């Protein structure tokens, strides 16, 4: 979530932002997978 224009930033913070976004996406995907697995388990019961 970059709230100000990228051109105002030096290169490194942008890389950090991108990494943070990727990590967030990864953890969201993991959470979704876990939720789906839990739903499947609940339906089996």
C-alpha positions in Angstrom: 0.0 0.0 0.0 2.0 2.9 -1.3 0.2 6.1 -0.4 2.6 8.5 -2.2 4.1 8.5 -5.7 6.8 6.0 -6.2 9.0 8.6 -8.0 9.4 10.5 -4.6 11.0 7.4 -3.1 14.5 6.1 -3.4 14.7 2.5 -4.7 15.1 0.6 -1.5 11.8 1.5 0.3 9.9 0.5 -2.8 11.6 -2.9 -2.7 10.7 -3.2 0.9 7.1 -2.2 0.1 6.9 -4.8 -2.6 8.3 -7.5 -0.4 5.8 -6.6 2.3 3.0 -6.8 -0.2 4.1 -10.2 -1.4 4.5 -11.5 2.2 1.0 -10.2 2.9 -0.4 -11.9 -0.2 1.3 -15.1 0.7 0.0 -15.1 4.3 -3.5 -14.3 3.0 -3.3 -17.2 0.7 -2.1 -19.5 3.5 -5.0 -18.3 5.7 -7.5 -18.9 3.0 -6.1 -22.4 2.4 -6.3 -23.1 6.2 -9.9 -21.8 6.2 -10.9 -24.1 3.3 -9.3 -27.1 5.0 -11.2 -26.3 8.2 -14.5 -26.1 6.3 -13.8 -29.4 4.7 -13.0 -31.0 8.1 -16.2 -29.5 9.5 -18.3 -30.9 6.7 -16.9 -34.4 7.3 -18.0 -34.3 10.9 
